[in-house]
Amino acid sequence: MTGRSGRYEGDSWDPACNVGATATMIATYRALASQGPDALLNDRLADPLVRAVGLEQFVRLLDGEIAFEDDPLLRRAEANRQIAVRTRFFDNFCLTATDAGVRQAVILASGLDTRAYRLPWPDEMVVYEIDQPLVIDFKTWTLAELGADPTADRRPIGIDLRDDWPAALHQHGFDANKPTAWIVEGLLIYLPPDAQDRLFDSIASLSVPTSQLATEHFPDPVGLTGEHAQQLSARWSRMGLDLDMSELVYSGDRHTVIEYLTMHGWQLTARTIKELYAHNGFEFPDDDTAAVFGELSLVAATFAGADAACPANAGRDGPGGVR
């Protein structure tokens, strides 16, 4: 389906290759979870976006022509639960932030995310989407062709997150004097360790107190390398996705998210994927690869200010199950 590609400085992609293909895969699963009378999600734009990318295996998945019922992670019902847990968490984070008065959001590495089009944003809401130029252009053009209208003031920005994206954000009208909701989903493992730190430093520098952040925490930042990366790549191969996980992610020692955020003025809560499965009424799968992801936490944080660093506090409350 796609050619294998290792990471290198200045590499780029569209939704059909490299890291972009993994974003299309996630959109495929959102589309699947939105099908049928008992749908777990309501993302009606994911399906036409995936079809427009045109990767055959993903389209065949959407049409029910291929299935992996022998695989505890890839089988349809389980895949729907996996994506529902994640999507509901980040959706609910967005709604909670706007309920608290936040009127600007930034989605970093937005991929084929459609929150700017499907969430019930309040009036005067501005949603900035940042991703590779080819990804931003593809999604913007495709949704326009479909006649889809955003439910907020959507401001797409095509720029690599390894470049000066804060400057680009300001050029598009971002107001650093107002609280912001930051969405950092499915991104960190694709950044070099130092770039991860710089990303969070930039977010803090652009945030006033009461700004909010949703992201992921791996208790073992290298847990998706080595044997686990091979297992995940083998599952991707069954879908016809010729990508090696170990070639997509950056290795090397990196700060854990909870540690770094609490050291830099964020007050946070974190819930493991296992806990969120239970919160949503789902049973967690019995699988070795799933066990690695089960210990991953989804984090919701509020910025108290650079001088408000405090000991790590992974609470048990936070965004939960909203469709």
C-alpha positions in Angstrom: 0.0 0.0 0.0 2.6 2.5 1.1 6.4 2.5 0.9 8.4 2.0 4.0 10.1 5.1 5.2 12.4 6.0 8.1 12.4 9.4 9.8 14.9 12.1 9.0 15.2 15.8 9.6 12.8 17.7 7.4 10.8 14.7 6.2 7.2 15.4 5.2 4.1 13.5 4.2 0.6 13.6 2.9 -2.3 11.4 4.2 -1.3 8.5 2.1 2.3 7.9 3.3 4.6 7.8 6.3 3.1 9.2 9.5 0.2 10.6 7.4 -0.9 7.0 6.6 -1.3 6.3 10.4 -3.6 9.4 10.6 -5.7 8.0 7.8 -5.8 4.7 9.6 -7.2 6.4 12.8 -9.7 8.2 10.6 -10.7 4.9 9.2 -11.5 3.5 12.6 -13.4 6.6 13.6 -15.5 6.1 10.4 -16.1 2.4 11.3 -17.1 3.3 14.9 -19.6 5.8 13.4 -21.4 3.2 11.2 -24.6 1.5 12.0 -27.6 2.1 14.3 -25.5 1.3 17.4 -22.6 3.6 16.5 -20.2 4.5 19.3 -19.2 7.8 17.6 -20.7 10.3 15.3 -18.0 11.3 12.9 -19.8 11.3 9.5 -16.9 13.1 7.7 -14.3 10.5 8.5 -15.6 8.1 5.8 -15.5 10.5 2.8 -12.1 11.7 3.9 -10.7 8.2 4.0 -12.2 7.4 0.6 -10.7 10.6 -0.8 -7.2 9.5 0.4 -7.8 6.4 -1.7 -5.7 3.8 0.1 -7.4 0.5 -1.0 -7.1 -1.5 2.2 -8.7 1.3 4.2 -11.6 1.6 1.8 -12.1 -2.1 1.8 -12.3 -2.0 5.6 -14.9 0.7 5.4 -16.9 -1.4 3.0 -16.7 -4.5 5.2 -14.8 -6.5 2.6 -12.0 -7.4 4.9 -12.1 -8.2 8.7 -9.7 -9.5 11.3 -12.1 -11.3 13.6 -9.2 -13.7 14.7 -7.2 -10.7 16.1 -8.2 -9.4 19.6 -7.1 -5.9 18.7 -8.1 -5.6 15.0 -11.5 -7.2 15.0 -14.3 -4.8 14.3 -16.0 -4.6 17.7 -12.7 -4.1 19.6 -11.3 -1.6 17.2 -14.5 0.4 17.6 -14.1 0.4 21.4 -10.5 1.5 21.2 -11.2 4.5 19.0 -14.3 5.4 21.0 -12.4 5.6 24.3 -9.8 8.0 22.8 -12.2 10.1 20.8 -14.7 10.6 23.6 -12.0 11.7 26.0 -10.6 14.4 23.7 -14.1 15.5 22.6 -15.2 15.8 26.2 -12.0 17.8 27.0 -12.9 20.3 24.3 -16.5 20.7 25.5 -15.4 21.0 29.1 -12.9 23.7 28.2 -15.5 25.7 26.3 -17.9 25.3 29.2 -15.2 27.0 31.3 -15.1 29.9 28.9 -12.2 29.1 26.6 -12.8 30.5 23.1 -9.8 29.4 21.2 -8.4 25.9 20.6 -5.3 24.6 18.9 -5.2 21.1 17.5 -1.5 20.2 16.9 -0.9 17.5 14.2 -4.6 17.6 13.4 -4.4 15.0 10.6 -7.9 14.1 9.4 -9.5 15.2 12.7 -12.9 16.7 12.1 -13.6 18.3 15.5 -13.7 21.8 13.9 -16.7 20.5 11.8 -18.6 18.2 14.1 -18.4 19.5 17.7 -21.0 21.9 19.0 -18.6 24.8 19.5 -20.0 28.0 21.1 -20.3 31.3 19.3 -17.0 33.2 18.7 -15.0 29.9 18.9 -11.7 29.9 16.9 -10.1 26.5 16.2 -6.6 26.5 14.8 -5.4 23.3 13.1 -1.7 22.7 12.6 -0.2 20.0 10.5 2.0 19.3 7.4 1.1 21.6 4.5 0.0 18.6 2.3 -2.2 17.2 5.0 -3.9 20.6 5.8 -4.4 21.3 2.1 -5.9 17.9 1.4 -8.4 18.0 4.2 -9.4 21.7 3.6 -10.0 21.1 -0.1 -11.8 17.7 0.4 -14.2 19.0 3.0 -14.9 22.1 0.9 -15.7 19.8 -2.1 -18.1 17.9 0.2 -19.8 21.1 1.2 -18.9 20.6 4.8 -19.0 23.8 6.9 -17.0 24.1 10.1 -19.0 24.7 13.3 -16.3 27.2 14.5 -14.0 29.8 13.0 -11.5 27.2 11.6 -8.1 28.5 10.8 -5.8 25.9 9.2 -2.0 26.3 9.3 0.2 24.2 7.2 3.6 24.0 8.9 5.9 21.3 10.3 5.9 21.3 14.1 9.6 21.1 14.1 9.6 24.7 12.6 8.5 28.0 14.1 4.8 27.1 14.4 4.2 29.6 17.2 5.0 32.5 14.8 2.7 31.0 12.2 0.0 30.7 14.9 0.3 34.4 15.7 0.2 35.3 12.0 -3.2 33.6 11.9 -4.7 35.7 14.7 -3.9 33.7 17.8 -4.3 35.7 21.0 -1.7 34.7 23.6 -3.5 36.8 26.2 -6.6 34.6 26.2 -6.9 31.1 27.6 -6.5 28.3 25.1 -7.4 24.6 24.8 -4.5 22.7 23.4 -5.1 19.2 21.9 -2.0 17.1 21.5 -3.3 13.7 20.4 -1.3 10.9 18.8 1.7 13.1 18.2 4.4 12.8 20.8 6.0 9.5 19.7 6.6 11.0 16.3 8.7 13.8 17.7 12.4 13.6 18.8 12.7 13.7 22.6 14.1 17.3 22.6 11.3 18.4 20.2 8.7 17.0 22.6 10.1 19.2 25.4 10.2 22.2 23.0 6.6 21.6 22.1 5.4 21.7 25.7 7.7 24.7 26.4 6.2 26.6 23.4 2.6 25.7 24.6 3.4 27.0 28.1 4.9 30.2 26.7 1.7 30.8 24.7 -0.6 30.0 27.6 -2.2 32.2 30.3 -3.4 30.7 33.5 -6.6 28.6 33.1 -5.5 27.5 29.7 -6.0 23.7 29.3 -4.2 20.9 27.6 -5.1 17.3 26.7 -2.5 14.8 25.7 -1.1 11.3 26.3 1.3 9.9 28.9 3.4 6.8 28.4 4.8 5.5 31.7 7.6 3.9 29.7 8.4 6.3 26.8 10.3 3.5 24.9 7.4 1.1 25.3 6.6 1.4 21.6 10.0 0.3 20.4 11.7 -3.0 20.1 9.4 -6.1 20.4 6.2 -4.1 20.9 7.0 -2.1 17.7 7.4 -5.3 15.8 4.1 -6.7 17.0 2.3 -3.5 16.1 4.0 -3.4 12.7 3.0 -7.0 12.0 -0.7 -6.1 12.7 -0.4 -3.1 10.4 1.1 -5.4 7.7 -2.1 -7.6 7.9 -4.0 -4.5 6.8 -1.6 -3.9 3.9 0.1 -1.0 5.6 3.8 -1.4 4.8 5.2 0.7 7.6 7.6 -0.2 10.3 6.6 1.4 13.7 10.3 1.4 14.8 11.1 3.6 11.7 8.3 6.1 12.4 8.9 6.9 16.1 12.0 8.5 17.6 14.0 6.5 20.1 16.1 7.9 22.9 15.5 8.9 26.5 12.7 11.4 26.9 10.8 13.0 29.8 7.5 11.4 30.7 4.6 13.8 30.1 3.3 13.9 33.7 6.7 14.6 35.1 7.4 17.4 32.6 4.1 19.1 32.8 3.9 19.2 36.6 7.5 20.6 36.6 6.4 23.4 34.3 3.2 24.8 36.0 0.5 22.4 34.9 -2.0 20.9 37.3 -3.3 17.6 35.8 -5.4 14.5 36.1 -4.7 11.3 34.3 -6.7 8.2 33.6 -5.2 5.0 32.1 -6.8 3.5 29.0 -7.8 0.5 31.2 -9.7 2.9 33.5 -11.3 4.7 30.6 -12.5 1.3 29.1 -14.3 0.6 32.4 -15.6 4.2 32.5 -17.2 3.6 29.1 -18.6 0.2 30.1 -16.1 -1.7 27.9 -14.1 -4.8 28.8 -10.3 -4.4 28.2 -8.9 -7.0 25.7 -6.7 -9.8 26.9 -3.7 -9.3 24.6 0.0 -8.6 25.1 0.2 -5.6 22.8 -3.0 -4.2 24.2 -1.5 -4.4 27.7 1.2 -1.9 26.7 -1.5 0.6 25.5 -3.6 -0.2 28.6 -1.0 1.5 30.8 -1.0 4.6 28.6 -2.8 7.5 30.3 -4.8 10.3 28.8 -4.1 13.6 30.5 -6.1 16.7 31.1 -4.2 19.6 32.5 -4.8 23.2 33.5 -2.0 25.8 33.4 -1.5 27.5 36.7 1.6 29.5 35.5 5.3 29.0 35.2 5.9 29.6 38.9 3.3 27.1 40.0 5.2 23.9 39.4 4.2 21.1 41.8 4.8 17.4 42.5 3.3 15.0 40.0 -0.4 14.5 40.7 -2.1 11.9 38.5 -5.6 12.1 39.8 -8.4 9.8 39.0 -10.9 12.2 37.7 -11.0 13.8 34.3 -12.8 13.8 30.9 -14.8 10.7 30.3 -17.4 9.4 28.0 -19.1 11.9 25.7 -20.1 11.0 22.2 
